[in-house]
Every structure is written in C-alpha cells, then in structure tokens.
Amino acid sequence: MNKAYLLIGGNMGDRKKQLKKAAMRVEKACGRIALLSHFYETAAWGKTDQPPFYNQALIVHTTLPALELLDTILHIETSMGRHRVEKFGPRVIDIDILLFNDAVIHYPNLVVPHPELANRRFALEPLNEIAPDAVHPVLKKTISRLLKECPDTLEVRKLEN
C-alpha cells in the first residue's frame, strides 16, 4: 500500500464544494483518504490578479503506483472542468502530489517530492496539520521544520470545514 500526500485547491466557483467533490472523487478512484486537513484560504501565488485559493491536504492510501496516480488525478481534474490555459491562472480544481511514500521520482511529467513544496506556505500549512513529522526525502527535514523555514510570506488562513 502506498501513502500519497496530496494538495487539492481551486479558486473558481464554490471553492469548498469543489474541494469536497475532488476529495470524494480521489477516494473513489485512487484509494482511502486516511486524513484530510481543514480548508485554508490563501491569496493567489505566482499570478496575483485573481481570486484567493482554498487548499486542503489529503493523505491517501492507494494501491496505484505514482504514474497511475498522476493519470487518475489528471482525469479527475479534467472531469471537474479543469482547463490548462494559463500557468498559475485561475482554476476550478488543482490536485498535486506533494509526497509519495518516501520516494524521489523524476519523470518528465512527474517530480516528487513536489519541487516547490518547501517554498509554498499554502501547501505546507495544511500538510503540517495532518503530517508534521513526514520527512521530505530530498531535504531530509520534517514538514514542520520546512514550514518554520519557509520563505513564502503569503498569509494562509485556516477555515472551519
């Protein structure tokens, strides 16, 4: 059984509803959700002239290998109306693989751990809620340590589910 740490997010439409829908589809298609964080709201990162994002971290127990998990996640995004038009642009849903077991993966279409994880407070905050002691397999630091050292200064606000 594999343990995948995912981040779901979006900034279009009913953000909470979209995240709940995405989590349900992940559980149906990928495997059992063992833990999920609260929702977090963050100003847009990278391209700032758009609505704020809601994000949520999930730990999924899956039998899928990493590339099959990626393909399944991309299918979920497309089925929910995700169109990849503009890098960092607005989106109804985005699902990222942050960590996969303790693997270091380098494929043309998949890099794990997520290459920007240590630099993105909006990913670290929700992940820290559910997996503070998980270790980044390249940096050899826990998620809680990475959060303390994160250079990103965007405010991340925890919401009630």
Secondary structure as GFF3:
##gff-version 3
##sequence-region A 1 161
A	DSSP	beta_strand	2	10	.	.	.	ID=ss1
A	DSSP	alpha_helix	15	29	.	.	.	ID=ss2
A	DSSP	beta_strand	31	36	.	.	.	ID=ss3
A	DSSP	beta_strand	40	42	.	.	.	ID=ss4
A	DSSP	beta_strand	53	62	.	.	.	ID=ss5
A	DSSP	alpha_helix	66	79	.	.	.	ID=ss6
A	DSSP	beta_strand	94	100	.	.	.	ID=ss7
A	DSSP	beta_strand	105	107	.	.	.	ID=ss8
A	DSSP	beta_strand	110	112	.	.	.	ID=ss9
A	DSSP	three_ten_helix	117	119	.	.	.	ID=ss10
A	DSSP	alpha_helix	121	130	.	.	.	ID=ss11
A	DSSP	beta_strand	135	136	.	.	.	ID=ss12
A	DSSP	beta_strand	141	142	.	.	.	ID=ss13
A	DSSP	alpha_helix	143	149	.	.	.	ID=ss14
A	DSSP	beta_strand	156	158	.	.	.	ID=ss15
###
